[in-house]
Amino acid sequence: MRGMTIAFLAGTLALGGAGRAVADENEGGHEHQSVTMADLPAAAQKTLKREAKGGKVEELRKETRKDGTVAYEAEIVKNGKGTDIEVSADGKVLERGKSHDEKSEPEHERK
């Protein structure tokens, strides 16, 4: 019985993770694609490097919206704090999230 319960929980968690991966790829009606810094236009790279100020740019994704516009989302981690940021292809900061403690994030969200 205990083995069956563990197997059920493991399966449920696996499906939940797969569902999150699918949601990340098509969140809110727009597509997300993992990219590297080299994949970004020069202006977007420059802005992210400036915003990082020596920190690390993580979880970099290209977002293609319904209207065809492209934005780049990233998390900048510095001194144990993470900040989500979204920039346009021409380097304009579109959105900046609140700074958060990286240690307080659930393990599955950290990469």
C-alpha positions in Angstrom: 0.0 0.0 0.0 2.8 2.4 0.9 4.6 1.7 -2.3 1.4 2.4 -4.3 1.0 5.7 -2.5 4.6 6.7 -3.3 4.2 5.7 -6.9 1.0 7.7 -7.1 2.6 10.8 -5.6 5.7 10.5 -7.8 3.4 10.3 -10.9 1.4 13.3 -9.8 4.5 15.4 -9.2 5.9 14.3 -12.6 2.7 15.4 -14.4 2.7 18.6 -12.5 6.2 19.4 -13.7 5.3 18.5 -17.3 2.3 20.8 -17.1 4.5 23.6 -15.8 6.9 23.1 -18.7 4.1 23.2 -21.2 2.7 26.3 -19.5 6.1 28.0 -19.7 6.3 27.4 -23.4 2.8 28.9 -24.1 2.0 31.2 -21.2 -1.0 33.5 -21.5 -1.4 32.9 -25.3 2.2 33.8 -26.2 5.2 31.5 -26.8 8.4 31.3 -24.8 11.6 29.9 -26.0 14.8 29.4 -24.0 17.7 31.3 -25.5 21.3 32.3 -24.8 22.7 35.8 -24.5 24.3 35.3 -27.9 20.8 34.8 -29.4 19.7 38.3 -28.3 20.0 41.5 -30.4 22.9 43.7 -29.4 20.7 46.3 -27.8 18.9 43.8 -25.6 22.3 42.2 -24.5 23.6 45.6 -23.6 20.6 46.4 -21.4 20.7 43.1 -19.6 24.4 43.4 -18.9 23.9 47.0 -17.6 21.0 45.9 -15.5 23.0 42.9 -14.1 25.9 45.2 -13.0 28.1 42.3 -12.4 25.4 39.9 -11.4 24.4 36.8 -13.3 21.7 36.7 -16.0 19.6 33.5 -15.7 16.5 31.9 -17.1 16.7 33.8 -20.4 13.7 33.4 -22.6 12.4 34.9 -25.8 8.7 35.8 -25.7 6.8 36.1 -28.9 3.4 37.8 -28.3 0.2 37.3 -30.1 0.8 40.5 -32.1 4.2 39.2 -33.2 6.3 41.5 -31.1 9.3 40.0 -29.3 10.5 40.6 -25.8 13.2 38.9 -23.7 12.6 37.8 -20.1 15.4 37.1 -17.7 16.2 36.8 -14.0 19.2 38.8 -12.8 20.8 37.3 -9.7 23.2 39.3 -7.6 24.2 38.8 -3.9 21.5 36.2 -3.4 18.7 38.4 -4.7 16.8 37.8 -7.9 15.0 40.3 -10.0 12.9 39.5 -13.1 13.2 41.8 -16.0 11.7 42.0 -19.5 13.4 44.0 -22.3 12.5 44.7 -25.9 14.6 43.8 -28.9 15.8 47.5 -29.0 16.9 47.3 -25.4 14.1 49.2 -23.7 13.2 47.9 -20.2 9.5 46.9 -20.5 9.0 45.5 -17.0 11.1 45.0 -13.8 9.9 42.8 -11.0 10.6 43.2 -7.3 13.8 41.9 -5.9 13.3 38.6 -4.1 15.5 36.3 -2.0 16.7 33.3 -4.1 16.9 31.1 -1.1 13.2 31.4 -0.4 12.2 30.1 -3.9 11.1 26.5 -4.1 13.9 24.2 -5.4 12.0 23.4 -8.6 11.8 27.0 -9.6 15.6 27.6 -9.2 17.9 26.5 -12.0 
